[in-house]
């Protein structure tokens, strides 16, 4: 069974965007209700038009409640994105726990499949494409690329080197952009773009990770 903790890791995202971190269940539910409202607005109108007043009205809360947690609309969007990223990692970990990972590509393919699935059933998920990616403090590569690289090393022995993380980061960015485009064109995801996302990413990684895969096989 894959070590899914390598995908989950510690999550401190909410503390960066939320003004008051909830400590009680009721407060947590109130915060989630605000983010649920923001997600609905993003899906209906786009993130550019979201306002704190809209969030308050949609959630049935006072504007003061919104400002208790968020200083402005930008903080709302950041918190919604952080929640979406956290839920993505959780869903990816569940998928990996249930899957048979026969080769390194299975890890990347699942990452793409789960991304597409969340575009379908996680309200507001498109906001993940509208802000800078989380970068690792180690080398500036995307945090998700680090997590995937560590899992691939753990499962298949492909060394978690900077070059591997760079190539994974590029490939996940390419795949994510095509998946985002698929759902811009069709609410269920344009199948041509979804298929192309997998094909383009596989071709890119086959070319650029060939040496790393050969080294692990030889070892």
MARFI-525038 format. One record per residue (C-alpha): residue in three letters; x, y, z; residue number from 0. Coordinates in nm, 2 decimals. Layout:
! residues N
ALA / X / Y / Z / NUM .
...
This chain:
! residues 219
UNK / 0.00 / 0.00 / 0.00 / 0 .
UNK / 0.15 / 0.34 / -0.09 / 1 .
UNK / 0.25 / 0.58 / 0.18 / 2 .
UNK / -0.03 / 0.83 / 0.14 / 3 .
UNK / 0.12 / 1.05 / 0.41 / 4 .
UNK / 0.36 / 1.16 / 0.14 / 5 .
UNK / 0.07 / 1.31 / -0.05 / 6 .
UNK / -0.12 / 1.44 / 0.25 / 7 .
UNK / 0.16 / 1.59 / 0.47 / 8 .
UNK / 0.09 / 1.88 / 0.70 / 9 .
UNK / -0.15 / 2.14 / 0.59 / 10 .
UNK / -0.11 / 2.49 / 0.72 / 11 .
UNK / -0.28 / 2.67 / 0.43 / 12 .
UNK / -0.59 / 2.80 / 0.61 / 13 .
UNK / -0.38 / 2.98 / 0.87 / 14 .
UNK / -0.23 / 3.20 / 0.59 / 15 .
UNK / -0.57 / 3.33 / 0.47 / 16 .
UNK / -0.81 / 3.32 / 0.76 / 17 .
UNK / -0.80 / 3.61 / 1.00 / 18 .
UNK / -0.95 / 3.41 / 1.30 / 19 .
UNK / -0.87 / 3.04 / 1.31 / 20 .
UNK / -1.18 / 2.86 / 1.43 / 21 .
UNK / -1.13 / 2.66 / 1.75 / 22 .
UNK / -1.49 / 2.52 / 1.80 / 23 .
UNK / -1.71 / 2.31 / 1.58 / 24 .
UNK / -1.97 / 2.58 / 1.54 / 25 .
UNK / -1.70 / 2.83 / 1.42 / 26 .
UNK / -1.56 / 2.58 / 1.18 / 27 .
UNK / -1.91 / 2.51 / 1.04 / 28 .
UNK / -1.96 / 2.89 / 1.00 / 29 .
UNK / -1.63 / 2.93 / 0.82 / 30 .
UNK / -1.71 / 2.63 / 0.59 / 31 .
UNK / -2.05 / 2.79 / 0.51 / 32 .
UNK / -1.89 / 3.11 / 0.40 / 33 .
UNK / -1.65 / 2.92 / 0.18 / 34 .
UNK / -1.93 / 2.71 / 0.04 / 35 .
UNK / -2.11 / 3.03 / -0.05 / 36 .
UNK / -1.80 / 3.17 / -0.21 / 37 .
UNK / -1.76 / 2.85 / -0.42 / 38 .
UNK / -2.12 / 2.88 / -0.55 / 39 .
UNK / -2.06 / 3.24 / -0.65 / 40 .
UNK / -1.73 / 3.15 / -0.82 / 41 .
UNK / -1.91 / 2.88 / -1.03 / 42 .
UNK / -2.19 / 3.11 / -1.12 / 43 .
UNK / -2.02 / 3.44 / -1.18 / 44 .
UNK / -1.64 / 3.38 / -1.19 / 45 .
UNK / -1.39 / 3.47 / -0.92 / 46 .
UNK / -1.34 / 3.82 / -1.06 / 47 .
UNK / -1.69 / 3.93 / -0.96 / 48 .
UNK / -1.70 / 3.78 / -0.61 / 49 .
UNK / -1.74 / 4.03 / -0.32 / 50 .
UNK / -1.76 / 3.99 / 0.06 / 51 .
UNK / -2.11 / 4.13 / 0.05 / 52 .
UNK / -2.22 / 3.85 / -0.19 / 53 .
UNK / -2.06 / 3.59 / 0.03 / 54 .
UNK / -2.25 / 3.73 / 0.34 / 55 .
UNK / -2.58 / 3.73 / 0.15 / 56 .
UNK / -2.54 / 3.39 / 0.00 / 57 .
UNK / -2.44 / 3.24 / 0.34 / 58 .
UNK / -2.71 / 3.41 / 0.53 / 59 .
UNK / -2.46 / 3.58 / 0.75 / 60 .
UNK / -2.38 / 3.94 / 0.84 / 61 .
UNK / -2.10 / 4.12 / 0.67 / 62 .
UNK / -1.93 / 4.14 / 1.01 / 63 .
UNK / -1.92 / 3.77 / 1.03 / 64 .
UNK / -1.73 / 3.76 / 0.69 / 65 .
UNK / -1.49 / 4.02 / 0.81 / 66 .
UNK / -1.43 / 3.83 / 1.13 / 67 .
UNK / -1.26 / 3.56 / 0.92 / 68 .
UNK / -1.15 / 3.75 / 0.61 / 69 .
UNK / -1.01 / 4.10 / 0.57 / 70 .
UNK / -1.12 / 4.13 / 0.20 / 71 .
UNK / -1.24 / 3.93 / -0.10 / 72 .
UNK / -0.89 / 3.83 / -0.19 / 73 .
UNK / -0.85 / 3.65 / 0.14 / 74 .
UNK / -1.18 / 3.47 / 0.07 / 75 .
UNK / -1.05 / 3.34 / -0.26 / 76 .
UNK / -0.72 / 3.24 / -0.11 / 77 .
UNK / -0.89 / 3.04 / 0.16 / 78 .
UNK / -1.12 / 2.88 / -0.09 / 79 .
UNK / -0.82 / 2.78 / -0.30 / 80 .
UNK / -0.64 / 2.64 / 0.00 / 81 .
UNK / -0.95 / 2.43 / 0.09 / 82 .
UNK / -0.97 / 2.30 / -0.27 / 83 .
UNK / -0.60 / 2.21 / -0.27 / 84 .
UNK / -0.65 / 2.03 / 0.07 / 85 .
UNK / -0.95 / 1.84 / -0.06 / 86 .
UNK / -0.76 / 1.75 / -0.38 / 87 .
UNK / -0.48 / 1.60 / -0.18 / 88 .
UNK / -0.72 / 1.41 / 0.04 / 89 .
UNK / -0.91 / 1.27 / -0.27 / 90 .
UNK / -0.58 / 1.18 / -0.43 / 91 .
UNK / -0.46 / 1.00 / -0.12 / 92 .
UNK / -0.79 / 0.80 / -0.11 / 93 .
UNK / -0.75 / 0.71 / -0.48 / 94 .
UNK / -0.40 / 0.59 / -0.44 / 95 .
UNK / -0.49 / 0.39 / -0.13 / 96 .
UNK / -0.75 / 0.20 / -0.34 / 97 .
UNK / -0.55 / 0.17 / -0.66 / 98 .
UNK / -0.29 / -0.09 / -0.78 / 99 .
UNK / 0.01 / 0.12 / -0.86 / 100 .
UNK / 0.20 / -0.09 / -1.11 / 101 .
UNK / 0.44 / 0.18 / -1.25 / 102 .
UNK / 0.54 / 0.54 / -1.18 / 103 .
UNK / 0.29 / 0.66 / -1.45 / 104 .
UNK / 0.00 / 0.53 / -1.25 / 105 .
UNK / 0.07 / 0.79 / -0.98 / 106 .
UNK / 0.07 / 1.08 / -1.23 / 107 .
UNK / -0.23 / 0.95 / -1.41 / 108 .
UNK / -0.43 / 0.94 / -1.09 / 109 .
UNK / -0.32 / 1.29 / -1.01 / 110 .
UNK / -0.47 / 1.40 / -1.34 / 111 .
UNK / -0.79 / 1.19 / -1.30 / 112 .
UNK / -0.86 / 1.32 / -0.95 / 113 .
UNK / -0.81 / 1.68 / -1.07 / 114 .
UNK / -1.07 / 1.63 / -1.34 / 115 .
UNK / -1.31 / 1.46 / -1.10 / 116 .
UNK / -1.29 / 1.75 / -0.86 / 117 .
UNK / -1.37 / 2.00 / -1.14 / 118 .
UNK / -1.69 / 1.80 / -1.18 / 119 .
UNK / -1.80 / 1.77 / -0.82 / 120 .
UNK / -1.62 / 2.02 / -0.60 / 121 .
UNK / -1.79 / 2.36 / -0.61 / 122 .
UNK / -1.55 / 2.64 / -0.68 / 123 .
UNK / -1.26 / 2.41 / -0.77 / 124 .
UNK / -1.17 / 2.62 / -1.07 / 125 .
UNK / -1.02 / 2.88 / -0.84 / 126 .
UNK / -0.71 / 2.66 / -0.81 / 127 .
UNK / -0.61 / 2.77 / -1.15 / 128 .
UNK / -0.65 / 3.14 / -1.07 / 129 .
UNK / -0.36 / 3.19 / -0.83 / 130 .
UNK / 0.01 / 3.11 / -0.79 / 131 .
UNK / 0.09 / 2.75 / -0.71 / 132 .
UNK / 0.22 / 2.65 / -0.37 / 133 .
UNK / 0.59 / 2.64 / -0.40 / 134 .
UNK / 0.82 / 2.42 / -0.19 / 135 .
UNK / 1.05 / 2.60 / 0.05 / 136 .
UNK / 1.33 / 2.38 / -0.06 / 137 .
UNK / 1.38 / 2.48 / -0.43 / 138 .
UNK / 1.07 / 2.67 / -0.54 / 139 .
UNK / 0.93 / 2.39 / -0.74 / 140 .
UNK / 0.55 / 2.32 / -0.70 / 141 .
UNK / 0.47 / 2.16 / -0.36 / 142 .
UNK / 0.26 / 1.89 / -0.54 / 143 .
UNK / 0.55 / 1.79 / -0.75 / 144 .
UNK / 0.76 / 1.74 / -0.43 / 145 .
UNK / 0.48 / 1.52 / -0.29 / 146 .
UNK / 0.44 / 1.31 / -0.60 / 147 .
UNK / 0.82 / 1.28 / -0.64 / 148 .
UNK / 0.86 / 1.15 / -0.29 / 149 .
UNK / 0.58 / 0.89 / -0.34 / 150 .
UNK / 0.73 / 0.78 / -0.67 / 151 .
UNK / 1.07 / 0.73 / -0.51 / 152 .
UNK / 0.91 / 0.54 / -0.22 / 153 .
UNK / 0.71 / 0.31 / -0.45 / 154 .
UNK / 0.94 / 0.27 / -0.76 / 155 .
UNK / 1.29 / 0.38 / -0.65 / 156 .
UNK / 1.31 / 0.68 / -0.90 / 157 .
UNK / 1.54 / 0.92 / -0.70 / 158 .
UNK / 1.37 / 1.23 / -0.58 / 159 .
UNK / 1.61 / 1.47 / -0.75 / 160 .
UNK / 1.56 / 1.84 / -0.84 / 161 .
UNK / 1.54 / 1.74 / -1.21 / 162 .
UNK / 1.26 / 1.49 / -1.14 / 163 .
UNK / 1.07 / 1.75 / -0.94 / 164 .
UNK / 1.11 / 2.01 / -1.21 / 165 .
UNK / 0.98 / 1.77 / -1.48 / 166 .
UNK / 0.69 / 1.66 / -1.26 / 167 .
UNK / 0.61 / 2.03 / -1.19 / 168 .
UNK / 0.61 / 2.12 / -1.56 / 169 .
UNK / 0.40 / 1.81 / -1.65 / 170 .
UNK / 0.14 / 1.87 / -1.38 / 171 .
UNK / 0.11 / 2.24 / -1.49 / 172 .
UNK / 0.06 / 2.13 / -1.85 / 173 .
UNK / -0.20 / 1.87 / -1.75 / 174 .
UNK / -0.38 / 2.11 / -1.51 / 175 .
UNK / -0.40 / 2.38 / -1.78 / 176 .
UNK / -0.56 / 2.14 / -2.03 / 177 .
UNK / -0.80 / 2.00 / -1.77 / 178 .
UNK / -0.90 / 2.36 / -1.68 / 179 .
UNK / -0.96 / 2.43 / -2.05 / 180 .
UNK / -1.17 / 2.11 / -2.08 / 181 .
UNK / -1.41 / 2.24 / -1.81 / 182 .
UNK / -1.42 / 2.59 / -1.95 / 183 .
UNK / -1.55 / 2.44 / -2.28 / 184 .
UNK / -1.79 / 2.18 / -2.12 / 185 .
UNK / -1.93 / 2.15 / -1.77 / 186 .
UNK / -1.86 / 1.78 / -1.78 / 187 .
UNK / -1.51 / 1.83 / -1.93 / 188 .
UNK / -1.45 / 1.83 / -2.30 / 189 .
UNK / -1.32 / 1.47 / -2.36 / 190 .
UNK / -1.08 / 1.58 / -2.63 / 191 .
UNK / -0.89 / 1.81 / -2.39 / 192 .
UNK / -0.90 / 1.55 / -2.11 / 193 .
UNK / -0.76 / 1.28 / -2.34 / 194 .
UNK / -0.50 / 1.52 / -2.47 / 195 .
UNK / -0.39 / 1.61 / -2.11 / 196 .
UNK / -0.30 / 1.25 / -2.04 / 197 .
UNK / -0.13 / 1.21 / -2.38 / 198 .
UNK / 0.08 / 1.53 / -2.36 / 199 .
UNK / 0.19 / 1.46 / -2.00 / 200 .
UNK / 0.28 / 1.10 / -2.07 / 201 .
UNK / 0.48 / 1.19 / -2.38 / 202 .
UNK / 0.67 / 1.47 / -2.19 / 203 .
UNK / 0.76 / 1.26 / -1.90 / 204 .
UNK / 0.86 / 0.96 / -2.11 / 205 .
UNK / 1.11 / 1.18 / -2.28 / 206 .
UNK / 1.24 / 1.37 / -1.99 / 207 .
UNK / 1.24 / 1.11 / -1.71 / 208 .
UNK / 1.39 / 0.83 / -1.93 / 209 .
UNK / 1.73 / 0.86 / -1.77 / 210 .
UNK / 1.59 / 0.86 / -1.41 / 211 .
UNK / 1.37 / 0.56 / -1.48 / 212 .
UNK / 1.67 / 0.37 / -1.64 / 213 .
UNK / 1.89 / 0.45 / -1.34 / 214 .
UNK / 1.62 / 0.31 / -1.10 / 215 .
UNK / 1.58 / 0.00 / -1.31 / 216 .
UNK / 1.95 / -0.06 / -1.32 / 217 .
UNK / 1.98 / -0.02 / -0.94 / 218 .
